[in-house]
Amino acid sequence: MAAGKKKKKVETVFLVCEETGDYNYTLKRKVGGEKLKLSKYSPRLRKHTVHTEKKK
């Protein structure tokens, strides 16, 4: 048995478009830290918009 192995704490996070409210992207990241704000492509608007992190 593998007694020394630890599981990494990972959470699933959604990136939501601020303009349309669509859930366009999902990420798996470590628990904690500050909320992400990234410029990502919005297929509905066909341009890059700011996406913010939202948990499940």
C-alpha distance matrix in Angstrom:
0.0 3.8 5.9 9.0 9.6 12.7 14.6 18.2 21.0 23.2 26.3 28.6 32.1 35.4 38.3 41.6 45.0 47.4 50.4 49.4 46.4 44.4 40.6 40.5 37.2 33.6 31.2 27.6 27.7 26.2 27.1 30.3 33.1 36.6 37.7 38.2 41.7 41.9 44.7 43.5 45.4 46.7 47.4 49.9 52.0 51.4 51.1 48.6 48.3 46.3 43.1 41.4 37.9 37.4 34.2 33.3
3.8 0.0 3.8 5.7 6.0 9.4 11.7 15.0 18.1 20.4 23.7 26.1 29.6 32.9 35.7 39.0 42.4 44.7 47.8 47.0 44.1 42.2 38.4 38.2 34.7 31.1 28.5 24.8 24.7 23.0 24.1 27.2 29.9 33.4 34.6 35.1 38.6 38.8 41.6 40.6 42.7 44.1 45.1 47.6 49.5 48.9 48.3 45.8 45.5 43.4 40.2 38.5 35.1 34.8 31.8 31.3
5.9 3.8 0.0 3.8 5.8 8.5 11.5 14.8 17.5 20.4 23.6 26.5 29.8 33.3 36.1 39.4 42.8 44.9 48.2 47.5 44.4 42.9 39.1 39.1 35.7 32.0 29.2 25.5 24.8 22.7 23.3 26.1 28.9 32.5 34.0 34.9 38.5 39.1 42.1 41.4 43.7 45.1 46.3 48.7 50.5 50.1 49.3 46.6 46.0 43.7 40.5 38.5 35.0 34.7 31.6 31.2
9.0 5.7 3.8 0.0 3.8 6.6 10.2 12.8 15.8 18.8 22.3 25.3 28.3 31.9 34.4 37.8 41.1 43.1 46.4 46.1 43.1 41.6 37.9 37.7 34.1 30.6 27.5 23.8 22.7 20.4 21.3 23.9 26.4 30.1 31.8 32.5 36.2 36.7 39.8 39.3 41.8 43.4 44.8 47.3 48.9 48.3 47.3 44.5 43.9 41.5 38.5 36.6 33.2 33.2 30.4 30.4
9.6 6.0 5.8 3.8 0.0 3.8 6.8 9.6 12.8 15.4 19.0 21.8 24.9 28.4 31.0 34.4 37.7 39.8 43.1 42.6 39.6 38.0 34.3 34.1 30.5 26.9 23.9 20.2 19.4 17.4 18.6 21.5 24.0 27.6 29.0 29.6 33.1 33.5 36.5 35.8 38.2 39.8 41.1 43.6 45.2 44.7 43.8 41.0 40.5 38.2 35.2 33.4 30.0 30.0 27.2 27.2
12.7 9.4 8.5 6.6 3.8 0.0 3.8 6.4 9.3 12.3 15.7 18.8 21.8 25.4 28.0 31.4 34.7 36.6 40.0 39.6 36.6 35.2 31.5 31.5 28.0 24.4 21.3 17.6 16.5 14.2 15.0 17.9 20.6 24.1 25.6 26.4 30.1 30.7 33.9 33.3 35.9 37.3 38.8 41.1 42.7 42.4 41.4 38.5 37.8 35.3 32.2 30.2 26.7 26.7 23.8 23.9
14.6 11.7 11.5 10.2 6.8 3.8 0.0 3.8 6.4 8.9 12.3 15.2 18.4 21.9 24.6 27.9 31.4 33.4 36.7 36.1 33.0 31.6 27.8 28.0 24.5 20.8 18.0 14.2 13.6 11.7 12.6 15.9 18.7 22.0 23.1 23.7 27.3 27.9 31.0 30.3 32.7 33.9 35.4 37.6 39.3 39.1 38.2 35.5 34.7 32.3 29.1 27.1 23.6 23.4 20.4 20.4
18.2 15.0 14.8 12.8 9.6 6.4 3.8 0.0 3.8 6.1 9.8 12.8 15.6 19.2 21.6 25.0 28.3 30.3 33.6 33.3 30.3 29.0 25.4 25.3 21.8 18.2 15.1 11.3 10.1 8.0 9.4 12.7 15.3 18.5 19.6 20.2 23.8 24.4 27.5 27.0 29.6 31.0 32.7 35.0 36.4 36.2 35.1 32.2 31.4 28.9 25.8 23.8 20.4 20.6 18.0 18.5
21.0 18.1 17.5 15.8 12.8 9.3 6.4 3.8 0.0 3.8 6.9 10.4 13.0 16.7 19.3 22.5 25.9 27.6 31.0 30.8 27.6 26.6 23.0 23.5 20.1 16.5 13.6 10.0 8.5 6.0 6.2 9.7 12.7 15.8 16.8 17.8 21.5 22.5 25.9 25.5 28.2 29.3 31.1 33.1 34.5 34.6 33.6 30.6 29.4 26.7 23.5 21.2 17.6 17.4 14.7 15.3
23.2 20.4 20.4 18.8 15.4 12.3 8.9 6.1 3.8 0.0 3.8 6.9 9.6 13.2 15.8 19.1 22.5 24.5 27.8 27.4 24.3 23.1 19.5 19.7 16.4 12.8 9.9 6.3 5.4 4.7 5.8 9.6 12.1 14.6 14.8 15.3 18.8 19.6 22.7 22.1 24.6 25.6 27.4 29.4 30.9 31.0 30.0 27.2 26.1 23.6 20.3 18.2 14.7 14.6 12.0 12.7
26.3 23.7 23.6 22.3 19.0 15.7 12.3 9.8 6.9 3.8 0.0 3.8 6.3 10.1 13.0 16.0 19.5 21.4 24.7 24.1 20.9 19.8 16.2 17.0 14.0 10.4 8.3 5.6 5.6 6.2 6.0 9.3 11.7 13.5 12.8 13.5 16.8 17.9 21.0 20.2 22.6 23.2 25.0 26.7 28.2 28.7 27.8 25.2 23.7 21.3 17.7 15.5 11.8 11.1 8.4 8.9
28.6 26.1 26.5 25.3 21.8 18.8 15.2 12.8 10.4 6.9 3.8 0.0 3.8 6.9 10.2 13.1 16.7 19.0 22.0 21.1 17.9 16.4 12.8 13.5 10.6 6.9 5.7 4.6 6.6 8.9 9.2 11.9 13.7 14.5 12.9 12.9 15.6 16.2 18.9 17.6 19.6 19.9 21.5 23.1 24.9 25.4 24.9 22.5 21.2 19.1 15.4 13.7 10.2 9.4 7.0 7.1
32.1 29.6 29.8 28.3 24.9 21.8 18.4 15.6 13.0 9.6 6.3 3.8 0.0 3.8 6.7 9.6 13.2 15.3 18.4 17.8 14.8 13.6 10.2 11.1 8.5 5.7 5.2 6.1 7.3 9.8 9.9 11.5 12.4 12.3 9.9 9.7 12.2 13.0 15.7 14.7 17.0 17.1 19.1 20.6 22.0 22.7 21.9 19.4 17.8 15.5 11.8 9.9 6.5 6.0 4.9 6.5
35.4 32.9 33.3 31.9 28.4 25.4 21.9 19.2 16.7 13.2 10.1 6.9 3.8 0.0 3.8 6.2 9.8 12.3 15.1 14.2 11.2 9.9 6.5 7.6 5.8 4.4 6.3 8.8 10.5 13.4 13.6 14.7 15.0 14.1 10.9 10.0 11.3 11.7 13.8 12.3 14.1 13.7 15.7 16.9 18.4 19.3 18.8 16.6 14.9 13.0 9.3 8.1 5.7 5.2 6.1 7.2
38.3 35.7 36.1 34.4 31.0 28.0 24.6 21.6 19.3 15.8 13.0 10.2 6.7 3.8 0.0 3.8 6.7 9.3 12.2 11.9 9.5 8.5 6.0 6.2 5.1 6.0 7.7 11.0 12.0 15.0 15.5 15.9 15.3 13.6 10.2 8.3 8.4 8.4 10.1 8.9 10.9 10.7 13.3 14.6 15.5 16.4 15.4 13.0 11.2 9.3 5.5 5.3 4.7 6.2 8.7 10.6
41.6 39.0 39.4 37.8 34.4 31.4 27.9 25.0 22.5 19.1 16.0 13.1 9.6 6.2 3.8 0.0 3.8 6.3 8.9 8.3 5.8 5.5 4.6 6.2 7.3 9.1 11.4 14.5 15.6 18.4 18.4 18.5 17.8 15.6 11.8 10.4 9.5 9.8 10.7 9.7 11.0 9.6 12.2 12.5 13.3 15.0 14.3 12.4 10.0 8.4 5.1 5.4 6.4 6.7 9.9 11.5
45.0 42.4 42.8 41.1 37.7 34.7 31.4 28.3 25.9 22.5 19.5 16.7 13.2 9.8 6.7 3.8 0.0 3.8 5.6 5.7 4.9 5.4 6.7 7.1 9.2 11.9 14.2 17.6 18.6 21.5 21.7 21.4 20.2 17.6 13.9 12.0 9.9 9.6 9.2 8.3 9.0 7.1 10.2 10.0 10.1 12.1 11.2 9.6 6.8 6.2 4.4 6.6 9.2 10.2 13.6 15.2
47.4 44.7 44.9 43.1 39.8 36.6 33.4 30.3 27.6 24.5 21.4 19.0 15.3 12.3 9.3 6.3 3.8 0.0 3.8 5.9 5.6 8.1 9.8 10.9 12.7 15.0 17.0 20.1 20.6 23.0 22.8 21.9 20.4 17.3 13.7 12.4 9.8 10.5 10.3 10.7 11.7 9.9 13.1 12.3 11.6 14.1 12.6 11.0 7.4 6.1 5.8 6.9 10.1 11.0 14.7 16.7
50.4 47.8 48.2 46.4 43.1 40.0 36.7 33.6 31.0 27.8 24.7 22.0 18.4 15.1 12.2 8.9 5.6 3.8 0.0 3.8 6.0 8.3 11.2 11.9 14.6 17.4 19.7 23.1 23.9 26.5 26.4 25.7 24.2 21.1 17.5 16.0 13.1 13.1 11.9 11.8 11.7 9.2 11.9 10.2 8.9 12.0 11.1 10.5 7.4 7.9 8.6 10.6 13.7 14.5 18.0 19.6
49.4 47.0 47.5 46.1 42.6 39.6 36.1 33.3 30.8 27.4 24.1 21.1 17.8 14.2 11.9 8.3 5.7 5.9 3.8 0.0 3.8 5.5 9.1 10.2 13.4 16.3 19.2 22.6 23.9 26.7 26.6 26.4 25.4 22.6 18.9 17.4 15.1 14.9 13.8 12.7 11.9 8.6 10.3 8.1 8.2 11.6 11.8 11.9 9.5 10.4 9.9 11.8 14.2 14.2 17.4 18.2
46.4 44.1 44.4 43.1 39.6 36.6 33.0 30.3 27.6 24.3 20.9 17.9 14.8 11.2 9.5 5.8 4.9 5.6 6.0 3.8 0.0 3.8 6.6 9.0 11.8 14.0 16.8 20.0 21.2 23.9 23.5 23.4 22.8 20.2 16.4 15.5 13.9 14.3 14.1 13.1 13.0 10.2 12.1 10.5 11.4 14.3 14.4 13.8 11.0 10.7 9.0 9.8 11.5 10.8 13.8 14.6
44.4 42.2 42.9 41.6 38.0 35.2 31.6 29.0 26.6 23.1 19.8 16.4 13.6 9.9 8.5 5.5 5.4 8.1 8.3 5.5 3.8 0.0 3.8 5.8 9.1 11.6 14.9 18.2 20.1 23.1 23.2 23.6 23.2 21.1 17.3 15.9 14.6 14.3 13.9 11.9 11.3 8.4 9.5 8.6 10.6 12.9 13.5 13.1 11.3 11.5 9.3 10.7 11.8 11.2 13.7 13.9
40.6 38.4 39.1 37.9 34.3 31.5 27.8 25.4 23.0 19.5 16.2 12.8 10.2 6.5 6.0 4.6 6.7 9.8 11.2 9.1 6.6 3.8 0.0 3.8 6.0 7.9 11.4 14.6 16.6 19.8 20.0 20.9 20.8 19.2 15.6 14.1 13.7 13.3 13.7 11.5 11.6 9.6 10.8 11.1 13.2 14.7 15.1 14.1 12.6 12.1 9.0 9.8 9.8 9.1 11.0 11.0
40.5 38.2 39.1 37.7 34.1 31.5 28.0 25.3 23.5 19.7 17.0 13.5 11.1 7.6 6.2 6.2 7.1 10.9 11.9 10.2 9.0 5.8 3.8 0.0 3.8 7.2 10.5 14.1 16.4 19.8 20.8 21.7 21.4 19.8 16.4 14.1 13.4 12.0 11.8 8.9 8.5 7.1 8.2 9.7 11.8 12.3 12.7 11.7 11.1 11.4 8.6 10.5 10.9 11.3 13.3 13.6
37.2 34.7 35.7 34.1 30.5 28.0 24.5 21.8 20.1 16.4 14.0 10.6 8.5 5.8 5.1 7.3 9.2 12.7 14.6 13.4 11.8 9.1 6.0 3.8 0.0 3.8 6.8 10.5 12.8 16.4 17.7 19.0 18.7 17.7 14.6 12.2 12.3 10.9 11.5 8.8 9.6 9.7 11.0 13.2 14.9 14.9 14.7 13.0 12.5 12.0 8.9 10.1 9.5 10.4 11.9 12.5
33.6 31.1 32.0 30.6 26.9 24.4 20.8 18.2 16.5 12.8 10.4 6.9 5.7 4.4 6.0 9.1 11.9 15.0 17.4 16.3 14.0 11.6 7.9 7.2 3.8 0.0 3.8 7.0 9.8 13.4 14.7 16.4 16.8 16.4 13.7 11.9 13.2 12.4 14.0 11.8 13.2 13.4 14.8 16.8 18.6 18.7 18.4 16.4 15.7 14.6 11.1 11.1 9.2 9.5 9.8 10.1
31.2 28.5 29.2 27.5 23.9 21.3 18.0 15.1 13.6 9.9 8.3 5.7 5.2 6.3 7.7 11.4 14.2 17.0 19.7 19.2 16.8 14.9 11.4 10.5 6.8 3.8 0.0 3.8 6.2 9.9 11.8 13.8 14.1 14.3 12.3 10.6 12.7 12.1 14.4 12.8 14.9 16.0 17.7 20.0 21.4 21.2 20.4 17.9 17.2 15.6 12.3 11.7 9.3 10.3 10.1 11.1
27.6 24.8 25.5 23.8 20.2 17.6 14.2 11.3 10.0 6.3 5.6 4.6 6.1 8.8 11.0 14.5 17.6 20.1 23.1 22.6 20.0 18.2 14.6 14.1 10.5 7.0 3.8 0.0 3.8 7.1 9.3 12.1 13.1 14.4 13.2 12.3 15.1 15.0 17.6 16.4 18.6 19.7 21.4 23.7 25.1 25.0 24.1 21.5 20.8 18.8 15.5 14.4 11.3 12.0 10.6 11.5
27.7 24.7 24.8 22.7 19.4 16.5 13.6 10.1 8.5 5.4 5.6 6.6 7.3 10.5 12.0 15.6 18.6 20.6 23.9 23.9 21.2 20.1 16.6 16.4 12.8 9.8 6.2 3.8 0.0 3.8 6.5 8.8 9.7 11.5 11.1 10.7 14.0 14.4 17.6 17.1 20.0 21.3 23.5 25.7 26.7 26.6 25.3 22.3 21.3 18.8 15.8 14.1 11.0 12.2 11.0 12.8
26.2 23.0 22.7 20.4 17.4 14.2 11.7 8.0 6.0 4.7 6.2 8.9 9.8 13.4 15.0 18.4 21.5 23.0 26.5 26.7 23.9 23.1 19.8 19.8 16.4 13.4 9.9 7.1 3.8 0.0 3.8 6.4 8.1 10.9 11.7 12.2 15.9 16.9 20.3 20.3 23.4 24.8 27.1 29.1 30.0 30.1 28.6 25.4 24.2 21.4 18.5 16.3 13.1 14.0 12.4 14.3
27.1 24.1 23.3 21.3 18.6 15.0 12.6 9.4 6.2 5.8 6.0 9.2 9.9 13.6 15.5 18.4 21.7 22.8 26.4 26.6 23.5 23.2 20.0 20.8 17.7 14.7 11.8 9.3 6.5 3.8 0.0 3.8 6.9 9.8 10.9 12.5 16.3 18.0 21.6 21.9 24.9 25.9 28.3 30.0 30.9 31.4 29.9 26.8 25.0 22.0 19.0 16.2 12.7 12.9 10.9 12.9
30.3 27.2 26.1 23.9 21.5 17.9 15.9 12.7 9.7 9.6 9.3 11.9 11.5 14.7 15.9 18.5 21.4 21.9 25.7 26.4 23.4 23.6 20.9 21.7 19.0 16.4 13.8 12.1 8.8 6.4 3.8 0.0 3.8 6.8 8.8 11.2 14.9 17.2 20.9 21.8 25.2 26.2 29.0 30.4 30.9 31.6 29.8 26.4 24.4 21.0 18.4 15.3 12.2 12.9 11.6 14.4
33.1 29.9 28.9 26.4 24.0 20.6 18.7 15.3 12.7 12.1 11.7 13.7 12.4 15.0 15.3 17.8 20.2 20.4 24.2 25.4 22.8 23.2 20.8 21.4 18.7 16.8 14.1 13.1 9.7 8.1 6.9 3.8 0.0 3.8 6.8 8.9 12.4 14.8 18.6 20.0 23.6 24.8 27.9 29.5 29.5 30.1 27.9 24.4 22.3 18.8 16.7 13.8 11.4 13.1 12.8 16.2
36.6 33.4 32.5 30.1 27.6 24.1 22.0 18.5 15.8 14.6 13.5 14.5 12.3 14.1 13.6 15.6 17.6 17.3 21.1 22.6 20.2 21.1 19.2 19.8 17.7 16.4 14.3 14.4 11.5 10.9 9.8 6.8 3.8 0.0 3.8 6.5 9.5 12.4 16.1 18.0 21.6 22.6 26.0 27.2 27.0 27.8 25.4 21.9 19.5 15.9 14.1 11.0 9.4 11.4 12.2 15.9
37.7 34.6 34.0 31.8 29.0 25.6 23.1 19.6 16.8 14.8 12.8 12.9 9.9 10.9 10.2 11.8 13.9 13.7 17.5 18.9 16.4 17.3 15.6 16.4 14.6 13.7 12.3 13.2 11.1 11.7 10.9 8.8 6.8 3.8 0.0 3.8 6.7 9.8 13.4 15.0 18.4 19.2 22.5 23.5 23.4 24.4 22.2 18.8 16.3 12.7 10.6 7.3 5.8 8.2 9.8 13.6
38.2 35.1 34.9 32.5 29.6 26.4 23.7 20.2 17.8 15.3 13.5 12.9 9.7 10.0 8.3 10.4 12.0 12.4 16.0 17.4 15.5 15.9 14.1 14.1 12.2 11.9 10.6 12.3 10.7 12.2 12.5 11.2 8.9 6.5 3.8 0.0 3.8 6.2 10.0 11.5 15.1 16.3 19.7 21.1 20.8 21.4 19.1 15.6 13.4 10.0 8.0 5.8 5.3 8.9 11.0 14.6
41.7 38.6 38.5 36.2 33.1 30.1 27.3 23.8 21.5 18.8 16.8 15.6 12.2 11.3 8.4 9.5 9.9 9.8 13.1 15.1 13.9 14.6 13.7 13.4 12.3 13.2 12.7 15.1 14.0 15.9 16.3 14.9 12.4 9.5 6.7 3.8 0.0 3.8 7.0 9.3 12.8 14.0 17.6 18.8 18.0 18.7 16.1 12.5 10.1 6.5 5.7 4.6 6.6 10.3 13.3 16.6
41.9 38.8 39.1 36.7 33.5 30.7 27.9 24.4 22.5 19.6 17.9 16.2 13.0 11.7 8.4 9.8 9.6 10.5 13.1 14.9 14.3 14.3 13.3 12.0 10.9 12.4 12.1 15.0 14.4 16.9 18.0 17.2 14.8 12.4 9.8 6.2 3.8 0.0 3.8 6.0 9.8 11.7 15.2 17.0 16.1 16.1 13.3 9.7 8.2 5.6 5.3 6.6 8.6 12.2 15.2 18.1
44.7 41.6 42.1 39.8 36.5 33.9 31.0 27.5 25.9 22.7 21.0 18.9 15.7 13.8 10.1 10.7 9.2 10.3 11.9 13.8 14.1 13.9 13.7 11.8 11.5 14.0 14.4 17.6 17.6 20.3 21.6 20.9 18.6 16.1 13.4 10.0 7.0 3.8 0.0 3.8 7.1 9.3 12.9 14.7 13.2 12.9 9.9 6.1 5.4 4.5 6.0 8.8 11.5 14.8 17.9 20.5
43.5 40.6 41.4 39.3 35.8 33.3 30.3 27.0 25.5 22.1 20.2 17.6 14.7 12.3 8.9 9.7 8.3 10.7 11.8 12.7 13.1 11.9 11.5 8.9 8.8 11.8 12.8 16.4 17.1 20.3 21.9 21.8 20.0 18.0 15.0 11.5 9.3 6.0 3.8 0.0 3.8 6.5 9.7 12.1 11.3 10.6 8.3 5.2 5.7 6.3 6.3 9.7 11.8 14.6 17.5 19.4
45.4 42.7 43.7 41.8 38.2 35.9 32.7 29.6 28.2 24.6 22.6 19.6 17.0 14.1 10.9 11.0 9.0 11.7 11.7 11.9 13.0 11.3 11.6 8.5 9.6 13.2 14.9 18.6 20.0 23.4 24.9 25.2 23.6 21.6 18.4 15.1 12.8 9.8 7.1 3.8 0.0 3.8 6.3 9.0 8.5 7.1 5.6 4.2 6.2 8.5 8.8 12.4 14.6 16.8 19.6 21.0
46.7 44.1 45.1 43.4 39.8 37.3 33.9 31.0 29.3 25.6 23.2 19.9 17.1 13.7 10.7 9.6 7.1 9.9 9.2 8.6 10.2 8.4 9.6 7.1 9.7 13.4 16.0 19.7 21.3 24.8 25.9 26.2 24.8 22.6 19.2 16.3 14.0 11.7 9.3 6.5 3.8 0.0 3.8 5.6 5.6 5.7 5.7 5.8 6.4 8.9 8.8 12.4 14.6 16.1 19.0 20.0
47.4 45.1 46.3 44.8 41.1 38.8 35.4 32.7 31.1 27.4 25.0 21.5 19.1 15.7 13.3 12.2 10.2 13.1 11.9 10.3 12.1 9.5 10.8 8.2 11.0 14.8 17.7 21.4 23.5 27.1 28.3 29.0 27.9 26.0 22.5 19.7 17.6 15.2 12.9 9.7 6.3 3.8 0.0 3.8 5.6 4.8 7.1 8.7 10.0 12.8 12.4 15.8 17.6 18.7 21.2 21.6
49.9 47.6 48.7 47.3 43.6 41.1 37.6 35.0 33.1 29.4 26.7 23.1 20.6 16.9 14.6 12.5 10.0 12.3 10.2 8.1 10.5 8.6 11.1 9.7 13.2 16.8 20.0 23.7 25.7 29.1 30.0 30.4 29.5 27.2 23.5 21.1 18.8 17.0 14.7 12.1 9.0 5.6 3.8 0.0 3.8 5.6 8.2 10.3 10.7 13.4 13.3 16.4 18.5 19.1 21.8 22.1
52.0 49.5 50.5 48.9 45.2 42.7 39.3 36.4 34.5 30.9 28.2 24.9 22.0 18.4 15.5 13.3 10.1 11.6 8.9 8.2 11.4 10.6 13.2 11.8 14.9 18.6 21.4 25.1 26.7 30.0 30.9 30.9 29.5 27.0 23.4 20.8 18.0 16.1 13.2 11.3 8.5 5.6 5.6 3.8 0.0 3.8 5.5 8.1 8.6 11.9 12.8 16.3 19.0 20.1 23.2 24.0
51.4 48.9 50.1 48.3 44.7 42.4 39.1 36.2 34.6 31.0 28.7 25.4 22.7 19.3 16.4 15.0 12.1 14.1 12.0 11.6 14.3 12.9 14.7 12.3 14.9 18.7 21.2 25.0 26.6 30.1 31.4 31.6 30.1 27.8 24.4 21.4 18.7 16.1 12.9 10.6 7.1 5.7 4.8 5.6 3.8 0.0 3.8 7.2 9.3 12.9 13.9 17.6 20.2 21.7 24.6 25.5
51.1 48.3 49.3 47.3 43.8 41.4 38.2 35.1 33.6 30.0 27.8 24.9 21.9 18.8 15.4 14.3 11.2 12.6 11.1 11.8 14.4 13.5 15.1 12.7 14.7 18.4 20.4 24.1 25.3 28.6 29.9 29.8 27.9 25.4 22.2 19.1 16.1 13.3 9.9 8.3 5.6 5.7 7.1 8.2 5.5 3.8 0.0 3.8 6.4 10.2 12.0 15.7 18.6 20.7 23.9 25.3
48.6 45.8 46.6 44.5 41.0 38.5 35.5 32.2 30.6 27.2 25.2 22.5 19.4 16.6 13.0 12.4 9.6 11.0 10.5 11.9 13.8 13.1 14.1 11.7 13.0 16.4 17.9 21.5 22.3 25.4 26.8 26.4 24.4 21.9 18.8 15.6 12.5 9.7 6.1 5.2 4.2 5.8 8.7 10.3 8.1 7.2 3.8 0.0 3.8 7.1 9.1 12.8 15.8 18.3 21.5 23.4
48.3 45.5 46.0 43.9 40.5 37.8 34.7 31.4 29.4 26.1 23.7 21.2 17.8 14.9 11.2 10.0 6.8 7.4 7.4 9.5 11.0 11.3 12.6 11.1 12.5 15.7 17.2 20.8 21.3 24.2 25.0 24.4 22.3 19.5 16.3 13.4 10.1 8.2 5.4 5.7 6.2 6.4 10.0 10.7 8.6 9.3 6.4 3.8 0.0 3.8 6.4 9.9 13.3 15.6 19.1 21.2
46.3 43.4 43.7 41.5 38.2 35.3 32.3 28.9 26.7 23.6 21.3 19.1 15.5 13.0 9.3 8.4 6.2 6.1 7.9 10.4 10.7 11.5 12.1 11.4 12.0 14.6 15.6 18.8 18.8 21.4 22.0 21.0 18.8 15.9 12.7 10.0 6.5 5.6 4.5 6.3 8.5 8.9 12.8 13.4 11.9 12.9 10.2 7.1 3.8 0.0 3.8 6.7 10.2 12.9 16.5 19.1
43.1 40.2 40.5 38.5 35.2 32.2 29.1 25.8 23.5 20.3 17.7 15.4 11.8 9.3 5.5 5.1 4.4 5.8 8.6 9.9 9.0 9.3 9.0 8.6 8.9 11.1 12.3 15.5 15.8 18.5 19.0 18.4 16.7 14.1 10.6 8.0 5.7 5.3 6.0 6.3 8.8 8.8 12.4 13.3 12.8 13.9 12.0 9.1 6.4 3.8 0.0 3.8 6.9 9.5 12.9 15.4
41.4 38.5 38.5 36.6 33.4 30.2 27.1 23.8 21.2 18.2 15.5 13.7 9.9 8.1 5.3 5.4 6.6 6.9 10.6 11.8 9.8 10.7 9.8 10.5 10.1 11.1 11.7 14.4 14.1 16.3 16.2 15.3 13.8 11.0 7.3 5.8 4.6 6.6 8.8 9.7 12.4 12.4 15.8 16.4 16.3 17.6 15.7 12.8 9.9 6.7 3.8 0.0 3.8 6.6 10.1 13.1
37.9 35.1 35.0 33.2 30.0 26.7 23.6 20.4 17.6 14.7 11.8 10.2 6.5 5.7 4.7 6.4 9.2 10.1 13.7 14.2 11.5 11.8 9.8 10.9 9.5 9.2 9.3 11.3 11.0 13.1 12.7 12.2 11.4 9.4 5.8 5.3 6.6 8.6 11.5 11.8 14.6 14.6 17.6 18.5 19.0 20.2 18.6 15.8 13.3 10.2 6.9 3.8 0.0 3.8 6.7 10.0
37.4 34.8 34.7 33.2 30.0 26.7 23.4 20.6 17.4 14.6 11.1 9.4 6.0 5.2 6.2 6.7 10.2 11.0 14.5 14.2 10.8 11.2 9.1 11.3 10.4 9.5 10.3 12.0 12.2 14.0 12.9 12.9 13.1 11.4 8.2 8.9 10.3 12.2 14.8 14.6 16.8 16.1 18.7 19.1 20.1 21.7 20.7 18.3 15.6 12.9 9.5 6.6 3.8 0.0 3.8 6.8
34.2 31.8 31.6 30.4 27.2 23.8 20.4 18.0 14.7 12.0 8.4 7.0 4.9 6.1 8.7 9.9 13.6 14.7 18.0 17.4 13.8 13.7 11.0 13.3 11.9 9.8 10.1 10.6 11.0 12.4 10.9 11.6 12.8 12.2 9.8 11.0 13.3 15.2 17.9 17.5 19.6 19.0 21.2 21.8 23.2 24.6 23.9 21.5 19.1 16.5 12.9 10.1 6.7 3.8 0.0 3.8
33.3 31.3 31.2 30.4 27.2 23.9 20.4 18.5 15.3 12.7 8.9 7.1 6.5 7.2 10.6 11.5 15.2 16.7 19.6 18.2 14.6 13.9 11.0 13.6 12.5 10.1 11.1 11.5 12.8 14.3 12.9 14.4 16.2 15.9 13.6 14.6 16.6 18.1 20.5 19.4 21.0 20.0 21.6 22.1 24.0 25.5 25.3 23.4 21.2 19.1 15.4 13.1 10.0 6.8 3.8 0.0
